[in-house]
Amino acid sequence: MAPFFFDKNMTDKNNEELRPSKMRGVAFPKAKYGVIAAIIIIVVVNLIYYKDFIISLIN
């Protein structure tokens, strides 16, 4: 049970957007897409960097 001083309007103020007003209209991508992109970039860079080593393991 909520205390008597708990007000719904108080929680609405706490849940407001924390971004600056000029950035509120900007659509940010989901964090999971950033994680996937970072993993792909790391794998591709490592494949390019260790290309000779990987080829020598195959032969």
Stockholm file with secondary structure:
# STOCKHOLM 1.0

chainA/1-59         MAPFFFDKNMTDKNNEELRPSKMRGVAFPKAKYGVIAAIIIIVVVNLIYYKDFIISLIN
#=GR chainA/1-59 SS CCCTTCCHHHHHHHTSCCSCGGGTTSCCCCHHHHHHHHHHHHHHHHHHHTHHHHHHHHC
#=GC SS_cons        CCCTTCCHHHHHHHTSCCSCGGGTTSCCCCHHHHHHHHHHHHHHHHHHHTHHHHHHHHC
//
